[in-house]
Amino acid sequence: MLSAVGLSSILQPTSFDQMRPEFERAAQELLASPDSTRENLEIGRFDISHAFEGRDGEVYFREASRFSFGTSNGWVYSPNGEPAGFDDFSSTHLGGAWYAYTSVWRD
């Protein structure tokens, strides 16, 4: 029984919280180079199609596997409070400067 419990903990997917230090490092790198973006990066098990600086020190990480039909999902580093967003935008505070977001593009 112990081996089954140990194996299941090894096979559980990495959570955002576990990878938060790497996301934070990437956010700081983008903020240190104004107007920079990063394409197709991997942070742990997360495939990020696009990372870019928004307004007021925000950094957006768009998850590649969750983009469909004008909807994007990902995370925002927003040290100055709730992110401004874009398009039809909603966010959930994850703690500290981090938010999960969903954005729907509208004409």
N, C-alpha and C positions, 0 to 999 in steps of 0.2 A: 504494500500500500504506500509506503513512504516513497518508493521509487516512482510510482505513478504521480504522486503529488509533486515531486521534484521535477519530473519530466514535463508536467503541465506548466509549471512556472517558467521553465526554459523556453517552451514553445509559445508562450503568450506574446502577442505583438507588443512592440515597444510603444509606450504612450507618449503623447506630446510632452507631458511633465518630465519624463525621463530625458527627453531630448532638448528640453528648454535651454540648457546652457549653450548648446550648439546653435540653436535658433538665435539666442541673444548675441552670440559672437558674430554670426552672419549679419544681424541687424546693425551692430556697431560698425562693422566693416563698410556696409553700405552708407551709413550716416557719415562716416569719415571721408567718403568720396562722393561729394554732391553730384546729383544728376546721374548716378551710376545705377545700373540694373544688373541682375544676374539671371541667366536662363538655365533651365535644365539642371538644377542642382539636387543632390540627395542629402538629406539630413536624417540619419538613421534609416528607418523604413519609409520615410516620407519623400515622395517625389514631388519636387517643387518645379512647376513649369516656368514661373516668373517671380522674381523678388524685386521690389522697387520701393523707392522712397516716396511717400505721400506728402501731405501737408504737416507742418508743425512737428517735425521729428518722428512721424509715423513711418513704419516699414511694413509693407504688405508681402505676404508669402502665399502665392496662389498654388493650391494643390493640383497637380497635373491629373491625377486619376479621377477627380471629382468635377471636372468641367464638362457640362453638357447643355446644349440648346440655350446658350446665353446665360447660364447660371455658373458662377464660380464660388468656390469655398476655399477657406484657408485660415490663416492667422495674421494678426496685426500686432506689431510691437508699437504701443502708443503710450509713452511715458507721461504725457501731459493730460491724460484722461481719455474719455470715450472717443474713439476714432471718428473722423468726419465721414469717411467712406466715399462711395461713388455709386452712381446709378441707383437702383432700389436696394438699399444696403441695410443689413441688420447685423448686430454683433452681440456676443455673450462674453461677459467678463470672466476670465479664467484665473485671475489673481495677478497681483503685481501690475506690470505694464502690458499684460497679454490679453488678447481677445480672440475668440473664434469668430469668423464672419461668413456670411452668405451674401452674395450680390447678384441681382438679376438685371441684365441689360434690357432696357426698354427703348423703343423708338420714340 
